[in-house]
Amino acid sequence: MARTDRAPAEPALRDRDTSLSSSADADETRTATFGMGCFWGPDARFGALEGVVRTRVGYAGGTEPDPSYYALGDHTEVVQVEYDPDELSYDDLLDVFWANHGWSSPAPKRQYRSVVLAHNDEQFETARRRREALEERTGRSAATEIEPLEDLTLAEDYHQKYELRSTPVVGDELEELYGDAFVDSTVVARLNGFVAGHGEADRRETLLAELALEPTVISELRRRF
């Protein structure tokens, strides 16, 4: 799946000609969708990756119409990752997927199951091949299901970029600054990952230097980093 629209404005940046511009302004991106337990953690982990343009969390993989957090039906919590294929491959994302959740144990609820929701036949076959190789290498059966993505319903606002929203001062400041572009911002995705402890220290400091935010906000980010 490709998008040809430009990335949303990044008002938190001092200058659009920054280290994020290459990913954020990609003319063509691709999208991947994964279920790997509660979606807060994967949202942060993928958001910290260089080459990821934006992340969203939502509900998918079920049949009930209009799922919500308190009426999920047979849907699963998922993270959707939009990425620049010049910087990241689908195989790279699958590496992160399998390394960061319990893929060999059935989930206690369908809500938290391990699942790859493929956007096309190529993703489906790649995920299937990688699952077989993982099982052969480890000698364990994978509980991970592989299915075509039919639809995704975005989760409620309070679930989007949860780690950043939970950071005092910072979340409120950025929500006010970005407005409707908050969820789709590359900067917000990175910061959500960084405050959760992901990403290298030098990349965190580089981003901090690019942010045109109040000193109190920078100070709180540095405390969390």
C-alpha positions as CSV (number, residue, x, y, z in Angstrom):
1,M,0.0,0.0,0.0
2,A,1.5,3.3,-1.0
3,R,0.7,6.9,-0.1
4,T,1.6,9.8,-2.3
5,D,0.5,12.7,-0.1
6,R,3.2,14.7,1.7
7,A,3.9,14.3,5.4
8,P,2.1,16.7,7.7
9,A,3.7,19.9,8.8
10,E,6.2,19.5,11.7
11,P,5.7,22.7,13.7
12,A,7.9,21.4,16.5
13,L,11.0,21.5,14.3
14,R,13.2,24.6,14.0
15,D,13.7,24.0,10.3
16,R,12.1,21.6,7.8
17,D,15.6,20.8,6.4
18,T,16.4,18.4,9.2
19,S,17.4,14.8,9.8
20,L,13.7,13.8,9.7
21,S,13.0,15.4,6.3
22,S,14.0,12.4,4.2
23,S,11.6,10.0,5.8
24,A,8.8,12.5,6.4
25,D,8.7,13.8,2.8
26,A,9.0,10.5,1.1
27,D,6.9,10.5,-2.1
28,E,6.1,6.9,-1.7
29,T,5.7,4.9,1.5
30,R,4.5,1.5,2.4
31,T,2.4,0.2,5.3
32,A,2.6,-2.8,7.6
33,T,0.2,-3.9,10.3
34,F,1.0,-6.1,13.3
35,G,-0.7,-7.4,16.4
36,M,1.7,-8.2,19.2
37,G,-0.1,-7.7,22.5
38,C,-1.1,-4.4,24.0
39,F,-0.5,-1.8,21.2
40,W,1.1,0.9,23.4
41,G,4.5,-0.8,23.5
42,P,4.8,-1.7,19.8
43,D,3.6,1.9,18.8
44,A,6.6,3.3,20.7
45,R,9.1,0.7,19.6
46,F,8.3,1.1,15.9
47,G,8.0,4.8,16.2
48,A,11.7,5.1,17.3
49,L,13.0,3.3,14.1
50,E,14.8,5.4,11.5
51,G,12.8,5.1,8.3
52,V,9.4,4.9,10.0
53,V,7.3,7.9,8.8
54,R,4.3,7.5,11.1
55,T,2.5,5.0,13.4
56,R,-1.1,4.6,14.4
57,V,-2.8,2.1,16.7
58,G,-6.2,0.5,16.2
59,Y,-8.4,-2.5,16.0
60,A,-8.4,-5.0,13.1
61,G,-8.7,-8.7,12.3
62,G,-12.3,-9.2,13.3
63,T,-15.8,-9.1,11.9
64,E,-17.8,-6.9,14.3
65,P,-18.6,-3.4,12.9
66,D,-17.3,-0.3,14.6
67,P,-15.1,-1.8,17.3
68,S,-14.0,0.4,20.2
69,Y,-11.8,-0.3,23.2
70,Y,-14.8,-1.2,25.4
71,A,-16.7,-3.0,22.7
72,L,-13.9,-4.8,20.8
73,G,-15.8,-7.9,19.7
74,D,-13.5,-10.3,17.9
75,H,-10.9,-7.6,16.9
76,T,-7.2,-7.4,17.9
77,E,-5.2,-4.5,19.1
78,V,-2.7,-3.6,16.3
79,V,-0.1,-1.1,15.3
80,Q,0.1,0.2,11.8
81,V,3.5,1.4,10.6
82,E,4.0,3.6,7.6
83,Y,7.6,3.5,6.4
84,D,10.1,4.6,3.7
85,P,11.1,1.5,1.8
86,D,14.4,3.2,0.9
87,E,15.4,3.1,4.5
88,L,13.6,0.1,5.9
89,S,12.4,-3.2,4.4
90,Y,9.4,-5.3,5.4
91,D,11.8,-8.0,6.5
92,D,13.3,-5.4,8.9
93,L,9.9,-4.8,10.4
94,L,9.3,-8.5,10.8
95,D,12.6,-8.8,12.7
96,V,11.3,-6.2,15.2
97,F,7.9,-7.9,15.3
98,W,9.2,-11.4,16.2
99,A,11.9,-10.1,18.6
100,N,9.6,-8.1,20.8
101,H,6.6,-10.2,21.8
102,G,5.8,-13.8,22.9
103,W,5.1,-15.3,19.4
104,S,5.2,-18.9,20.6
105,S,2.6,-18.6,23.3
106,P,-1.2,-18.3,22.6
107,A,-2.5,-15.0,23.9
108,P,-5.0,-15.1,26.8
109,K,-7.4,-13.1,24.7
110,R,-7.9,-12.6,21.0
111,Q,-7.5,-8.9,21.7
112,Y,-3.8,-9.5,22.3
113,R,-3.0,-12.2,19.8
114,S,0.1,-12.4,17.7
115,V,-0.8,-11.6,14.1
116,V,0.6,-10.3,10.9
117,L,-2.1,-8.5,8.8
118,A,-0.7,-8.4,5.3
119,H,-1.5,-5.5,3.0
120,N,-0.8,-7.6,-0.2
121,D,0.2,-11.0,-1.4
122,E,3.9,-10.2,-1.2
123,Q,3.7,-9.3,2.5
124,F,1.6,-12.4,3.1
125,E,4.1,-14.7,1.5
126,T,7.1,-13.0,3.2
127,A,5.5,-13.3,6.6
128,R,4.6,-17.0,6.0
129,R,8.2,-17.8,4.8
130,R,9.7,-16.0,7.8
131,R,7.4,-17.8,10.3
132,E,8.4,-21.2,8.8
133,A,12.1,-20.2,9.1
134,L,11.6,-19.1,12.7
135,E,9.9,-22.3,13.7
136,E,12.7,-24.4,12.0
137,R,15.4,-22.4,13.6
138,T,14.0,-22.5,17.1
139,G,12.2,-25.8,17.2
140,R,9.1,-24.1,18.5
141,S,5.7,-23.6,16.9
142,A,4.6,-20.0,16.3
143,A,1.2,-18.9,17.6
144,T,1.4,-16.1,15.1
145,E,-1.4,-16.0,12.6
146,I,-1.0,-14.5,9.1
147,E,-4.1,-12.9,7.5
148,P,-4.9,-10.4,4.9
149,L,-5.8,-7.0,6.3
150,E,-9.5,-6.3,5.6
151,D,-9.9,-3.0,7.5
152,L,-8.6,-1.0,10.4
153,T,-10.5,1.2,12.9
154,L,-8.3,3.8,14.6
155,A,-8.2,3.5,18.4
156,E,-9.4,6.4,20.5
157,D,-7.2,9.4,20.8
158,Y,-6.0,8.6,24.3
159,H,-4.4,5.4,23.0
160,Q,-2.5,7.1,20.2
161,K,1.2,7.8,21.2
162,Y,0.3,6.7,24.8
163,E,3.9,7.0,26.2
164,L,4.2,10.6,25.0
165,R,0.7,11.6,26.2
166,S,1.7,10.2,29.6
167,T,4.8,12.4,29.8
168,P,4.0,15.5,32.0
169,V,4.0,18.8,30.1
170,V,5.2,17.3,26.8
171,G,2.2,15.5,25.7
172,D,-0.2,18.4,26.2
173,E,2.2,20.9,24.6
174,L,2.6,18.7,21.5
175,E,-1.1,17.9,21.2
176,E,-1.8,21.7,21.2
177,L,0.9,22.4,18.8
178,Y,0.0,19.7,16.2
179,G,-3.7,19.5,16.6
180,D,-5.2,17.0,14.1
181,A,-1.7,16.2,12.8
182,F,-0.5,14.8,16.1
183,V,-1.0,11.1,15.3
184,D,0.5,11.3,11.9
185,S,3.6,13.3,12.8
186,T,7.1,11.8,12.4
187,V,8.4,13.9,15.2
188,V,5.7,12.7,17.6
189,A,6.3,9.1,16.6
190,R,10.0,9.5,17.3
191,L,9.5,11.2,20.7
192,N,6.9,8.6,21.7
193,G,9.5,5.9,21.1
194,F,12.3,7.8,22.7
195,V,10.5,8.6,25.9
196,A,9.7,4.8,26.2
197,G,13.5,4.1,26.2
198,H,14.0,3.1,22.5
199,G,16.5,4.6,20.1
200,E,20.2,5.5,20.5
201,A,21.3,8.3,22.7
202,D,22.9,10.3,19.9
203,R,19.7,10.2,17.8
204,R,17.7,11.4,20.8
205,E,20.1,14.3,21.3
206,T,20.0,15.2,17.6
207,L,16.2,15.4,17.7
208,L,16.2,17.5,20.8
209,A,18.6,20.0,19.1
210,E,16.1,20.3,16.2
211,L,13.0,21.0,18.4
212,A,11.7,24.6,18.7
213,L,9.9,23.9,22.0
214,E,9.7,25.6,25.4
215,P,12.7,25.0,27.7
216,T,10.4,23.2,30.2
217,V,9.3,20.8,27.5
218,I,12.9,20.1,26.4
219,S,13.9,19.6,30.1
220,E,11.1,17.1,30.6
221,L,12.1,15.2,27.4
222,R,15.7,15.1,28.5
223,R,14.6,13.7,31.9
224,R,12.7,10.9,30.2
225,F,15.5,10.2,27.7
